[in-house]
Amino acid sequence: MLLGILAHITDDNEAYAIVRQLMDALPPGSYLVACDDTNVIHGEAMDEMIRQWNESGENPRVNRTPATIARFFDGLELVDPGVVSVSRWRPGPIHLGEIRDVDDFGGVGRKR
């Protein structure tokens, strides 16, 4: 599970290489669960969050696009509903109102 972890590896190629290395070490049938922040729902607010984080923290982070996050699952069997806003990932019946998208996208992939 890489939930909110990959955003701290700011170089995309390095992040992809780390995920490939981790998945290569696992047997077929293993799963990757990953999610990270985007800026597609609340663009300016999420960009500002990253700016403030990077100014004050020692471990920088980056927002990625949903397509960039989806690449972490290359070569894996992506489980439905795919890479989506985590609030839409298998939502059950709710009685609190409509589901709202959040700037945290992720998915689950199974190694073949």
Contacts in CASP RR format, 6 or more apart in sequence:
PFRMAT RR
TARGET T0000
AUTHOR 0000-0000-0000
METHOD contacts of the structure
MODEL  1
MLLGILAHITDDNEAYAIVRQLMDALPPGSYLVACDDTNVIHGEAMDEMI
RQWNESGENPRVNRTPATIARFFDGLELVDPGVVSVSRWRPGPIHLGEIR
DVDDFGGVGRKR
1 33 0 8 1.000
1 34 0 8 1.000
2 19 0 8 1.000
2 32 0 8 1.000
2 33 0 8 1.000
2 34 0 8 1.000
2 35 0 8 1.000
2 72 0 8 1.000
3 33 0 8 1.000
3 34 0 8 1.000
3 35 0 8 1.000
4 34 0 8 1.000
4 35 0 8 1.000
4 36 0 8 1.000
4 37 0 8 1.000
4 104 0 8 1.000
5 34 0 8 1.000
5 36 0 8 1.000
6 15 0 8 1.000
6 18 0 8 1.000
6 19 0 8 1.000
6 34 0 8 1.000
6 36 0 8 1.000
6 64 0 8 1.000
6 72 0 8 1.000
7 36 0 8 1.000
7 37 0 8 1.000
7 61 0 8 1.000
7 62 0 8 1.000
7 63 0 8 1.000
7 64 0 8 1.000
8 59 0 8 1.000
8 60 0 8 1.000
8 61 0 8 1.000
9 15 0 8 1.000
9 18 0 8 1.000
10 60 0 8 1.000
10 61 0 8 1.000
10 62 0 8 1.000
12 64 0 8 1.000
12 68 0 8 1.000
12 71 0 8 1.000
15 72 0 8 1.000
16 71 0 8 1.000
16 72 0 8 1.000
16 74 0 8 1.000
19 32 0 8 1.000
19 34 0 8 1.000
19 72 0 8 1.000
22 32 0 8 1.000
23 30 0 8 1.000
23 32 0 8 1.000
23 76 0 8 1.000
23 111 0 8 1.000
26 111 0 8 1.000
27 111 0 8 1.000
28 111 0 8 1.000
28 112 0 8 1.000
29 110 0 8 1.000
29 111 0 8 1.000
29 112 0 8 1.000
30 110 0 8 1.000
30 111 0 8 1.000
31 79 0 8 1.000
31 108 0 8 1.000
31 109 0 8 1.000
31 110 0 8 1.000
31 111 0 8 1.000
32 72 0 8 1.000
32 73 0 8 1.000
32 76 0 8 1.000
32 108 0 8 1.000
32 109 0 8 1.000
32 111 0 8 1.000
33 107 0 8 1.000
33 108 0 8 1.000
33 109 0 8 1.000
34 69 0 8 1.000
34 72 0 8 1.000
34 73 0 8 1.000
34 106 0 8 1.000
34 107 0 8 1.000
35 69 0 8 1.000
35 86 0 8 1.000
35 104 0 8 1.000
35 105 0 8 1.000
35 106 0 8 1.000
35 107 0 8 1.000
36 63 0 8 1.000
36 64 0 8 1.000
36 69 0 8 1.000
36 104 0 8 1.000
36 105 0 8 1.000
36 106 0 8 1.000
37 46 0 8 1.000
37 49 0 8 1.000
37 50 0 8 1.000
37 61 0 8 1.000
37 63 0 8 1.000
37 64 0 8 1.000
37 103 0 8 1.000
37 104 0 8 1.000
38 46 0 8 1.000
38 63 0 8 1.000
38 64 0 8 1.000
38 65 0 8 1.000
38 66 0 8 1.000
38 69 0 8 1.000
38 103 0 8 1.000
38 104 0 8 1.000
38 105 0 8 1.000
39 46 0 8 1.000
39 47 0 8 1.000
39 50 0 8 1.000
39 63 0 8 1.000
39 103 0 8 1.000
40 65 0 8 1.000
40 66 0 8 1.000
40 103 0 8 1.000
40 105 0 8 1.000
41 85 0 8 1.000
41 101 0 8 1.000
41 102 0 8 1.000
41 103 0 8 1.000
42 103 0 8 1.000
43 103 0 8 1.000
46 63 0 8 1.000
46 103 0 8 1.000
47 63 0 8 1.000
50 61 0 8 1.000
50 62 0 8 1.000
50 63 0 8 1.000
53 60 0 8 1.000
53 61 0 8 1.000
54 60 0 8 1.000
54 61 0 8 1.000
63 103 0 8 1.000
66 83 0 8 1.000
66 84 0 8 1.000
66 105 0 8 1.000
69 83 0 8 1.000
69 105 0 8 1.000
69 106 0 8 1.000
69 107 0 8 1.000
70 78 0 8 1.000
70 82 0 8 1.000
70 83 0 8 1.000
73 83 0 8 1.000
73 107 0 8 1.000
73 109 0 8 1.000
75 112 0 8 1.000
76 109 0 8 1.000
76 110 0 8 1.000
76 111 0 8 1.000
76 112 0 8 1.000
77 109 0 8 1.000
77 110 0 8 1.000
77 111 0 8 1.000
77 112 0 8 1.000
78 107 0 8 1.000
78 108 0 8 1.000
78 109 0 8 1.000
79 107 0 8 1.000
79 108 0 8 1.000
79 109 0 8 1.000
79 110 0 8 1.000
81 88 0 8 1.000
81 89 0 8 1.000
81 90 0 8 1.000
82 89 0 8 1.000
82 106 0 8 1.000
82 107 0 8 1.000
82 108 0 8 1.000
83 105 0 8 1.000
83 106 0 8 1.000
83 107 0 8 1.000
84 105 0 8 1.000
84 106 0 8 1.000
84 107 0 8 1.000
85 101 0 8 1.000
85 102 0 8 1.000
85 103 0 8 1.000
85 104 0 8 1.000
85 105 0 8 1.000
86 102 0 8 1.000
86 104 0 8 1.000
86 105 0 8 1.000
86 106 0 8 1.000
87 99 0 8 1.000
87 100 0 8 1.000
87 101 0 8 1.000
87 102 0 8 1.000
87 104 0 8 1.000
88 99 0 8 1.000
88 101 0 8 1.000
89 106 0 8 1.000
89 107 0 8 1.000
91 99 0 8 1.000
END
